Amino acid sequence: MAKWIHEKYTEDQDKWSDLEELLYLYSLNIHKNILDKSLFQKETDIFRNNYRDLVLVLQKYIANQYSSSGNGFIPSLIRSWHSSFNINAVCCFNYTPYVVLEKLLPDYIKLARIHGELMPQVMEDEVKVKLGIDRCMKVCKEHGFLYKDTMGRYGFGVWAQPDNKLVASAKMVQAQLRPMFYNSDYIIIYGCSLGRSDTAYFKFLFENIENQTVLLYHYGLKEKISMLRRIKELEPGLDIDRKIVFIDSSVNNGYREDLQGIIEHLK
């Protein structure tokens, strides 16, 4: 699995932004090219073990980053938001512990944690991060372990219409976030490429934008083009020119001094 992904990644360096899609494509590759049932089952077992090892490596890497989480451009970025907005809520997807977020956001009103949190002492044999795909990316039943909503503590469908896939925790998160979404003037999305594996989060958001304006951070022109394509897929009727403001986070380490100018222009 690692060799296959490495080869695909080498072909397109930007593919790191969507490792989950590469796992999806790897699943399709096995299902399409291995016709012998016993060999397919053997390769599927290897795939499952490789996948779990990858998740544990990612988990360890994330946990080891916390010592430097409060440094760099993030505090400047947050100060820029505080100077322009009255922050109603923060929705966190990246496992950051409360102790770190409290330093960065000392006066947040409500924090919704989608994937829980990781501590540096996380058990190495216990999977706690959610690396996988959304149900819109169909794989064979034998590879169902890739679906995010089969994983524990996963808030599937936070931004989706309620359906039979919603777990109890996701319903509670929805109850918290829906009123704040409708009562907010601005939605800031930072650090998400809007890949297909995130469909459950963002379909509801883009389908229900009315009076809100979305500030969408992207890294460079290529990612902006990719995001535009995804938004059009999620909600073809959205007036993107009026409702989405793109901010290039590759400029000045993710912090744009002209953010206030953007807000004044919108007003």
CYANA upper distance limits for C-alpha pairs under 8 A (distance plus 0.5 A):
  1 MET  CA      5 ILE  CA      6.67
  1 MET  CA     26 TYR  CA      7.89
  1 MET  CA     47 PHE  CA      7.20
  1 MET  CA     50 ASN  CA      7.17
  1 MET  CA     51 TYR  CA      8.39
  2 ALA  CA      6 HIS  CA      6.44
  2 ALA  CA     50 ASN  CA      8.40
  3 LYS  CA      7 GLU  CA      6.77
  4 TRP  CA      8 LYS  CA      6.94
  4 TRP  CA     26 TYR  CA      8.13
  5 ILE  CA      9 TYR  CA      6.43
  5 ILE  CA     22 LEU  CA      7.07
  5 ILE  CA     23 LEU  CA      8.31
  5 ILE  CA     26 TYR  CA      8.19
  6 HIS  CA     10 THR  CA      6.50
  7 GLU  CA     11 GLU  CA      6.97
  8 LYS  CA     12 ASP  CA      7.11
  8 LYS  CA     15 LYS  CA      8.48
  8 LYS  CA     22 LEU  CA      8.47
  9 TYR  CA     13 GLN  CA      6.02
  9 TYR  CA     14 ASP  CA      8.08
  9 TYR  CA     15 LYS  CA      6.24
  9 TYR  CA     16 TRP  CA      7.33
 15 LYS  CA     19 LEU  CA      7.02
 15 LYS  CA     22 LEU  CA      8.37
 17 SER  CA    193 SER  CA      7.39
 18 ASP  CA     22 LEU  CA      7.37
 18 ASP  CA    193 SER  CA      8.34
 18 ASP  CA    195 GLY  CA      7.04
 19 LEU  CA     23 LEU  CA      7.01
 20 GLU  CA     24 TYR  CA      6.90
 20 GLU  CA    131 LEU  CA      7.04
 20 GLU  CA    132 GLY  CA      6.02
 20 GLU  CA    133 ILE  CA      6.63
 20 GLU  CA    197 SER  CA      7.27
 21 GLU  CA     25 LEU  CA      6.70
 21 GLU  CA    133 ILE  CA      7.73
 21 GLU  CA    195 GLY  CA      8.41
 21 GLU  CA    196 ARG  CA      7.95
 21 GLU  CA    197 SER  CA      7.58
 22 LEU  CA     26 TYR  CA      6.54
 23 LEU  CA     27 SER  CA      6.79
 23 LEU  CA    132 GLY  CA      8.07
 24 TYR  CA     28 LEU  CA      6.98
 24 TYR  CA    133 ILE  CA      7.51
 24 TYR  CA    137 MET  CA      7.77
 24 TYR  CA    139 VAL  CA      7.80
 24 TYR  CA    146 LEU  CA      8.34
 25 LEU  CA     29 ASN  CA      6.63
 26 TYR  CA     30 ILE  CA      6.89
 27 SER  CA     31 HIS  CA      6.78
 27 SER  CA    139 VAL  CA      7.31
 27 SER  CA    143 HIS  CA      7.43
 28 LEU  CA     32 LYS  CA      6.45
 28 LEU  CA    139 VAL  CA      7.21
 29 ASN  CA     33 ASN  CA      6.51
 30 ILE  CA     34 ILE  CA      6.22
 30 ILE  CA     40 PHE  CA      7.84
 30 ILE  CA     43 GLU  CA      8.13
 30 ILE  CA     44 THR  CA      8.41
 31 HIS  CA     35 LEU  CA      8.01
 31 HIS  CA     40 PHE  CA      7.92
 31 HIS  CA    140 CYS  CA      7.78
 34 ILE  CA     39 LEU  CA      7.54
 34 ILE  CA     40 PHE  CA      6.10
 35 LEU  CA     39 LEU  CA      8.34
 35 LEU  CA     40 PHE  CA      7.25
 36 ASP  CA     40 PHE  CA      6.46
 37 LYS  CA     41 GLN  CA      6.66
 38 SER  CA     42 LYS  CA      6.78
 39 LEU  CA     43 GLU  CA      6.66
 40 PHE  CA     44 THR  CA      6.53
 41 GLN  CA     45 ASP  CA      6.72
 42 LYS  CA     46 ILE  CA      6.92
 43 GLU  CA     47 PHE  CA      6.52
 44 THR  CA     48 ARG  CA      6.61
 44 THR  CA    142 GLU  CA      7.74
 44 THR  CA    143 HIS  CA      7.74
 45 ASP  CA     49 ASN  CA      6.87
 46 ILE  CA     50 ASN  CA      6.53
 47 PHE  CA     51 TYR  CA      6.40
 48 ARG  CA     52 ARG  CA      6.74
 48 ARG  CA    143 HIS  CA      8.36
 48 ARG  CA    145 PHE  CA      8.06
 49 ASN  CA     53 ASP  CA      6.73
 50 ASN  CA     54 LEU  CA      6.71
 51 TYR  CA     55 VAL  CA      6.81
 52 ARG  CA     56 LEU  CA      6.79
 52 ARG  CA    127 VAL  CA      8.21
 53 ASP  CA     57 VAL  CA      6.74
 54 LEU  CA     58 LEU  CA      6.72
 55 VAL  CA     59 GLN  CA      6.53
 55 VAL  CA    127 VAL  CA      7.49
 55 VAL  CA    129 VAL  CA      7.43
 55 VAL  CA    130 LYS  CA      8.33
 55 VAL  CA    131 LEU  CA      7.02
 56 LEU  CA     60 LYS  CA      6.69
 56 LEU  CA    124 GLU  CA      6.98
 56 LEU  CA    125 ASP  CA      7.63
 56 LEU  CA    126 GLU  CA      8.18
 56 LEU  CA    127 VAL  CA      6.73
 57 VAL  CA     61 TYR  CA      6.73
 58 LEU  CA     62 ILE  CA      6.70
 59 GLN  CA     63 ALA  CA      6.75
 59 GLN  CA    127 VAL  CA      8.14
 59 GLN  CA    128 LYS  CA      7.75
 59 GLN  CA    129 VAL  CA      6.57
 60 LYS  CA     64 ASN  CA      6.74
 60 LYS  CA    120 PRO  CA      8.26
 60 LYS  CA    122 VAL  CA      8.20
 60 LYS  CA    124 GLU  CA      7.60
 61 TYR  CA     65 GLN  CA      7.17
 62 ILE  CA     66 TYR  CA      7.90
 62 ILE  CA    118 LEU  CA      8.44
 63 ALA  CA    118 LEU  CA      6.64
 63 ALA  CA    119 MET  CA      6.44
 63 ALA  CA    120 PRO  CA      5.09
 63 ALA  CA    121 GLN  CA      8.26
 63 ALA  CA    122 VAL  CA      7.93
 64 ASN  CA    120 PRO  CA      6.51
 65 GLN  CA     69 SER  CA      6.93
 66 TYR  CA     70 GLY  CA      8.47
 66 TYR  CA     96 THR  CA      8.08
 66 TYR  CA    100 VAL  CA      8.17
 66 TYR  CA    120 PRO  CA      7.93
 69 SER  CA    100 VAL  CA      7.52
 70 GLY  CA     74 ILE  CA      7.78
 70 GLY  CA     75 PRO  CA      7.61
 70 GLY  CA    100 VAL  CA      7.39
 70 GLY  CA    103 LYS  CA      7.94
 70 GLY  CA    104 LEU  CA      7.40
 71 ASN  CA     75 PRO  CA      7.75
 73 PHE  CA     77 LEU  CA      6.68
 73 PHE  CA    253 ASN  CA      6.81
 73 PHE  CA    254 GLY  CA      7.26
 73 PHE  CA    255 TYR  CA      7.34
 74 ILE  CA     78 ILE  CA      6.68
 75 PRO  CA     79 ARG  CA      6.65
 75 PRO  CA    104 LEU  CA      6.79
 76 SER  CA     80 SER  CA      6.78
 76 SER  CA    255 TYR  CA      7.30
 77 LEU  CA     81 TRP  CA      7.06
 77 LEU  CA    254 GLY  CA      7.68
 77 LEU  CA    255 TYR  CA      5.79
 77 LEU  CA    256 ARG  CA      8.47
 78 ILE  CA     82 HIS  CA      6.74
 78 ILE  CA    104 LEU  CA      7.92
 78 ILE  CA    105 LEU  CA      8.28
 79 ARG  CA     83 SER  CA      6.64
 80 SER  CA     84 SER  CA      7.02
 80 SER  CA    255 TYR  CA      8.39
 80 SER  CA    257 GLU  CA      8.34
 80 SER  CA    259 LEU  CA      7.89
 80 SER  CA    260 GLN  CA      8.48
 81 TRP  CA     85 PHE  CA      6.27
 81 TRP  CA     87 ILE  CA      8.40
 82 HIS  CA     86 ASN  CA      7.12
 82 HIS  CA     87 ILE  CA      7.44
 84 SER  CA    260 GLN  CA      6.95
 84 SER  CA    263 ILE  CA      7.94
 87 ILE  CA    108 TYR  CA      7.31
 87 ILE  CA    109 ILE  CA      7.89
 88 ASN  CA    108 TYR  CA      7.65
 88 ASN  CA    109 ILE  CA      6.29
 88 ASN  CA    110 LYS  CA      7.34
 88 ASN  CA    180 MET  CA      7.58
 88 ASN  CA    184 SER  CA      8.14
 89 ALA  CA    108 TYR  CA      7.07
 89 ALA  CA    109 ILE  CA      6.28
 89 ALA  CA    110 LYS  CA      5.25
 89 ALA  CA    111 LEU  CA      6.36
 89 ALA  CA    112 ALA  CA      8.08
 89 ALA  CA    180 MET  CA      7.74
 90 VAL  CA    108 TYR  CA      7.70
 90 VAL  CA    110 LYS  CA      6.81
 90 VAL  CA    111 LEU  CA      5.39
 90 VAL  CA    112 ALA  CA      6.78
 91 CYS  CA    111 LEU  CA      6.36
 91 CYS  CA    112 ALA  CA      5.24
 91 CYS  CA    113 ARG  CA      6.63
 91 CYS  CA    114 ILE  CA      7.69
 92 CYS  CA     96 THR  CA      8.31
 92 CYS  CA    111 LEU  CA      7.72
 92 CYS  CA    112 ALA  CA      6.71
 92 CYS  CA    113 ARG  CA      5.65
 92 CYS  CA    114 ILE  CA      6.67
 92 CYS  CA    115 HIS  CA      8.34
 93 PHE  CA    113 ARG  CA      6.99
 93 PHE  CA    114 ILE  CA      5.84
 93 PHE  CA    115 HIS  CA      6.24
 93 PHE  CA    116 GLY  CA      8.42
 94 ASN  CA    115 HIS  CA      7.59
 94 ASN  CA    117 GLU  CA      8.15
 95 TYR  CA    113 ARG  CA      8.44
 95 TYR  CA    115 HIS  CA      6.66
 95 TYR  CA    116 GLY  CA      6.14
 95 TYR  CA    117 GLU  CA      4.41
 95 TYR  CA    118 LEU  CA      5.86
 95 TYR  CA    129 VAL  CA      8.27
 96 THR  CA    100 VAL  CA      7.17
 96 THR  CA    101 LEU  CA      7.33
 96 THR  CA    117 GLU  CA      5.98
 96 THR  CA    118 LEU  CA      6.96
 97 PRO  CA    101 LEU  CA      7.06
 97 PRO  CA    117 GLU  CA      5.75
 97 PRO  CA    118 LEU  CA      6.69
 97 PRO  CA    119 MET  CA      7.12
 98 TYR  CA    102 GLU  CA      6.47
 98 TYR  CA    117 GLU  CA      8.25
 99 VAL  CA    103 LYS  CA      7.21
100 VAL  CA    104 LEU  CA      7.12
101 LEU  CA    105 LEU  CA      6.20
101 LEU  CA    106 PRO  CA      8.25
102 GLU  CA    106 PRO  CA      5.47
112 ALA  CA    173 VAL  CA      7.32
112 ALA  CA    176 GLN  CA      8.25
112 ALA  CA    177 LEU  CA      8.26
113 ARG  CA    117 GLU  CA      8.29
114 ILE  CA    154 TYR  CA      7.44
114 ILE  CA    155 GLY  CA      6.19
114 ILE  CA    173 VAL  CA      8.26
115 HIS  CA    129 VAL  CA      7.80
115 HIS  CA    130 LYS  CA      7.75
115 HIS  CA    153 ARG  CA      7.05
115 HIS  CA    154 TYR  CA      6.26
115 HIS  CA    155 GLY  CA      7.30
116 GLY  CA    153 ARG  CA      7.64
118 LEU  CA    122 VAL  CA      7.01
118 LEU  CA    128 LYS  CA      7.95
122 VAL  CA    126 GLU  CA      8.23
128 LYS  CA    152 GLY  CA      8.43
130 LYS  CA    148 LYS  CA      6.95
130 LYS  CA    151 MET  CA      7.66
130 LYS  CA    154 TYR  CA      7.82
131 LEU  CA    146 LEU  CA      8.34
131 LEU  CA    148 LYS  CA      7.67
132 GLY  CA    146 LEU  CA      5.43
132 GLY  CA    147 TYR  CA      6.14
132 GLY  CA    148 LYS  CA      5.74
132 GLY  CA    197 SER  CA      7.58
133 ILE  CA    137 MET  CA      7.05
133 ILE  CA    146 LEU  CA      6.40
133 ILE  CA    147 TYR  CA      5.52
133 ILE  CA    148 LYS  CA      6.16
133 ILE  CA    196 ARG  CA      8.18
133 ILE  CA    197 SER  CA      5.04
133 ILE  CA    198 ASP  CA      8.22
134 ASP  CA    147 TYR  CA      6.40
134 ASP  CA    148 LYS  CA      6.71
134 ASP  CA    149 ASP  CA      8.21
134 ASP  CA    196 ARG  CA      7.48
134 ASP  CA    197 SER  CA      5.05
134 ASP  CA    198 ASP  CA      7.03
134 ASP  CA    199 THR  CA      7.08
134 ASP  CA    200 ALA  CA      7.32
135 ARG  CA    147 TYR  CA      7.04
136 CYS  CA    196 ARG  CA      8.04
136 CYS  CA    197 SER  CA      8.34
136 CYS  CA    199 THR  CA      7.96
137 MET  CA    196 ARG  CA      7.90
137 MET  CA    197 SER  CA      7.89
139 VAL  CA    143 HIS  CA      6.74
139 VAL  CA    144 GLY  CA      7.32
140 CYS  CA    144 GLY  CA      7.26
144 GLY  CA    150 THR  CA      8.49
145 PHE  CA    150 THR  CA      7.33
146 LEU  CA    150 THR  CA      8.48
147 TYR  CA    151 MET  CA      7.96
148 LYS  CA    154 TYR  CA      7.39
148 LYS  CA    156 PHE  CA      7.72
149 ASP  CA    154 TYR  CA      6.62
149 ASP  CA    155 GLY  CA      7.95
149 ASP  CA    156 PHE  CA      5.89
149 ASP  CA    165 LYS  CA      7.98
150 THR  CA    154 TYR  CA      8.42
153 ARG  CA    169 SER  CA      8.09
154 TYR  CA    169 SER  CA      8.43
154 TYR  CA    170 ALA  CA      8.17
155 GLY  CA    166 LEU  CA      8.16
155 GLY  CA    167 VAL  CA      7.35
155 GLY  CA    169 SER  CA      6.58
155 GLY  CA    170 ALA  CA      4.86
155 GLY  CA    173 VAL  CA      8.10
156 PHE  CA    165 LYS  CA      7.87
156 PHE  CA    166 LEU  CA      6.48
156 PHE  CA    167 VAL  CA      7.38
156 PHE  CA    170 ALA  CA      6.55
156 PHE  CA    200 ALA  CA      7.19
156 PHE  CA    201 TYR  CA      8.29
157 GLY  CA    161 GLN  CA      7.63
157 GLY  CA    162 PRO  CA      7.78
157 GLY  CA    165 LYS  CA      8.17
157 GLY  CA    166 LEU  CA      6.59
157 GLY  CA    170 ALA  CA      7.16
157 GLY  CA    200 ALA  CA      5.27
157 GLY  CA    201 TYR  CA      6.43
158 VAL  CA    170 ALA  CA      6.22
158 VAL  CA    171 LYS  CA      7.98
158 VAL  CA    173 VAL  CA      7.10
158 VAL  CA    174 GLN  CA      6.08
158 VAL  CA    200 ALA  CA      7.27
158 VAL  CA    201 TYR  CA      5.98
159 TRP  CA    174 GLN  CA      7.83
159 TRP  CA    200 ALA  CA      6.38
159 TRP  CA    201 TYR  CA      4.67
159 TRP  CA    202 PHE  CA      6.06
159 TRP  CA    203 LYS  CA      6.87
159 TRP  CA    204 PHE  CA      5.21
159 TRP  CA    205 LEU  CA      6.52
160 ALA  CA    200 ALA  CA      5.79
160 ALA  CA    201 TYR  CA      6.68
160 ALA  CA    202 PHE  CA      7.87
160 ALA  CA    203 LYS  CA      6.67
160 ALA  CA    204 PHE  CA      5.37
161 GLN  CA    204 PHE  CA      7.01
162 PRO  CA    166 LEU  CA      6.98
162 PRO  CA    171 LYS  CA      8.46
166 LEU  CA    170 ALA  CA      6.61
166 LEU  CA    171 LYS  CA      7.17
167 VAL  CA    171 LYS  CA      7.07
168 ALA  CA    172 MET  CA      7.07
169 SER  CA    173 VAL  CA      6.86
170 ALA  CA    174 GLN  CA      6.56
171 LYS  CA    175 ALA  CA      6.72
172 MET  CA    176 GLN  CA      6.98
173 VAL  CA    177 LEU  CA      6.65
174 GLN  CA    178 ARG  CA      6.17
175 ALA  CA    179 PRO  CA      7.84
176 GLN  CA    180 MET  CA      7.69
177 LEU  CA    181 PHE  CA      6.51
178 ARG  CA    182 TYR  CA      6.87
179 PRO  CA    183 ASN  CA      6.58
180 MET  CA    184 SER  CA      6.47
181 PHE  CA    187 ILE  CA      8.23
182 TYR  CA    212 GLN  CA      8.43
184 SER  CA    212 GLN  CA      7.01
185 ASP  CA    211 ASN  CA      7.12
185 ASP  CA    212 GLN  CA      5.11
185 ASP  CA    213 THR  CA      6.76
186 TYR  CA    212 GLN  CA      5.81
186 TYR  CA    213 THR  CA      5.33
186 TYR  CA    214 VAL  CA      6.17
186 TYR  CA    215 LEU  CA      7.61
187 ILE  CA    212 GLN  CA      7.41
187 ILE  CA    213 THR  CA      6.76
187 ILE  CA    214 VAL  CA      5.19
187 ILE  CA    215 LEU  CA      6.66
188 ILE  CA    214 VAL  CA      6.32
188 ILE  CA    215 LEU  CA      5.26
188 ILE  CA    216 LEU  CA      6.62
188 ILE  CA    217 TYR  CA      8.43
189 ILE  CA    214 VAL  CA      7.84
189 ILE  CA    215 LEU  CA      6.76
189 ILE  CA    216 LEU  CA      5.55
189 ILE  CA    217 TYR  CA      6.77
190 TYR  CA    216 LEU  CA      7.01
190 TYR  CA    217 TYR  CA      5.73
190 TYR  CA    218 HIS  CA      8.19
191 GLY  CA    217 TYR  CA      7.47
191 GLY  CA    218 HIS  CA      8.05
192 CYS  CA    218 HIS  CA      8.40
193 SER  CA    218 HIS  CA      7.75
193 SER  CA    223 GLU  CA      7.76
193 SER  CA    227 MET  CA      7.20
194 LEU  CA    198 ASP  CA      6.46
194 LEU  CA    199 THR  CA      7.93
194 LEU  CA    202 PHE  CA      8.04
194 LEU  CA    227 MET  CA      6.81
194 LEU  CA    230 ARG  CA      7.31
195 GLY  CA    199 THR  CA      7.69
195 GLY  CA    230 ARG  CA      7.93
196 ARG  CA    230 ARG  CA      8.40
198 ASP  CA    202 PHE  CA      7.15
199 THR  CA    203 LYS  CA      6.19
199 THR  CA    234 LEU  CA      8.30
200 ALA  CA    204 PHE  CA      8.16
201 TYR  CA    205 LEU  CA      7.95
202 PHE  CA    206 PHE  CA      6.74
202 PHE  CA    234 LEU  CA      8.29
203 LYS  CA    207 GLU  CA      6.53
203 LYS  CA    234 LEU  CA      5.99
203 LYS  CA    235 GLU  CA      7.85
204 PHE  CA    208 ASN  CA      6.58
205 LEU  CA    209 ILE  CA      6.85
206 PHE  CA    231 ILE  CA      7.76
206 PHE  CA    234 LEU  CA      7.34
206 PHE  CA    235 GLU  CA      6.55
206 PHE  CA    238 LEU  CA      7.89
207 GLU  CA    234 LEU  CA      7.77
207 GLU  CA    235 GLU  CA      6.05
207 GLU  CA    238 LEU  CA      8.05
209 ILE  CA    213 THR  CA      8.24
209 ILE  CA    243 LYS  CA      8.43
212 GLN  CA    243 LYS  CA      7.63
213 THR  CA    242 ARG  CA      8.38
213 THR  CA    243 LYS  CA      5.40
213 THR  CA    244 ILE  CA      6.55
213 THR  CA    245 VAL  CA      7.93
214 VAL  CA    243 LYS  CA      6.63
214 VAL  CA    244 ILE  CA      5.39
214 VAL  CA    245 VAL  CA      6.63
215 LEU  CA    244 ILE  CA      6.58
215 LEU  CA    245 VAL  CA      5.34
215 LEU  CA    246 PHE  CA      6.57
215 LEU  CA    247 ILE  CA      7.55
216 LEU  CA    244 ILE  CA      7.31
216 LEU  CA    245 VAL  CA      6.54
216 LEU  CA    246 PHE  CA      5.47
216 LEU  CA    247 ILE  CA      6.62
217 TYR  CA    246 PHE  CA      6.39
217 TYR  CA    247 ILE  CA      5.26
217 TYR  CA    248 ASP  CA      6.35
217 TYR  CA    249 SER  CA      6.44
218 HIS  CA    223 GLU  CA      6.52
218 HIS  CA    224 LYS  CA      6.28
218 HIS  CA    246 PHE  CA      7.48
218 HIS  CA    247 ILE  CA      6.74
218 HIS  CA    248 ASP  CA      5.65
218 HIS  CA    249 SER  CA      6.19
218 HIS  CA    250 SER  CA      8.11
219 TYR  CA    223 GLU  CA      6.37
219 TYR  CA    224 LYS  CA      7.72
219 TYR  CA    248 ASP  CA      6.09
219 TYR  CA    249 SER  CA      5.65
219 TYR  CA    250 SER  CA      5.50
220 GLY  CA    224 LYS  CA      7.06
220 GLY  CA    248 ASP  CA      6.38
220 GLY  CA    249 SER  CA      7.67
220 GLY  CA    250 SER  CA      6.20
221 LEU  CA    225 ILE  CA      6.83
221 LEU  CA    248 ASP  CA      8.26
222 LYS  CA    226 SER  CA      6.90
223 GLU  CA    227 MET  CA      6.59
224 LYS  CA    228 LEU  CA      6.66
224 LYS  CA    246 PHE  CA      8.05
225 ILE  CA    229 ARG  CA      6.87
226 SER  CA    230 ARG  CA      6.89
227 MET  CA    231 ILE  CA      6.67
228 LEU  CA    232 LYS  CA      6.81
229 ARG  CA    233 GLU  CA      6.91
230 ARG  CA    234 LEU  CA      6.72
231 ILE  CA    235 GLU  CA      6.47
231 ILE  CA    236 PRO  CA      7.86
232 LYS  CA    236 PRO  CA      5.01
232 LYS  CA    237 GLY  CA      8.10
232 LYS  CA    238 LEU  CA      7.92
238 LEU  CA    243 LYS  CA      8.20
239 ASP  CA    243 LYS  CA      6.51
240 ILE  CA    244 ILE  CA      5.71
241 ASP  CA    245 VAL  CA      8.16
247 ILE  CA    256 ARG  CA      8.11
248 ASP  CA    254 GLY  CA      7.72
248 ASP  CA    256 ARG  CA      8.42
249 SER  CA    253 ASN  CA      6.85
249 SER  CA    254 GLY  CA      4.23
249 SER  CA    255 TYR  CA      6.89
249 SER  CA    256 ARG  CA      7.86
250 SER  CA    254 GLY  CA      6.14
251 VAL  CA    255 TYR  CA      7.59
251 VAL  CA    256 ARG  CA      7.47
252 ASN  CA    256 ARG  CA      7.16
258 ASP  CA    262 ILE  CA      6.95
259 LEU  CA    263 ILE  CA      6.94
260 GLN  CA    264 GLU  CA      6.73
261 GLY  CA    265 HIS  CA      6.60
262 ILE  CA    266 LEU  CA      6.76
263 ILE  CA    267 LYS  CA      6.81
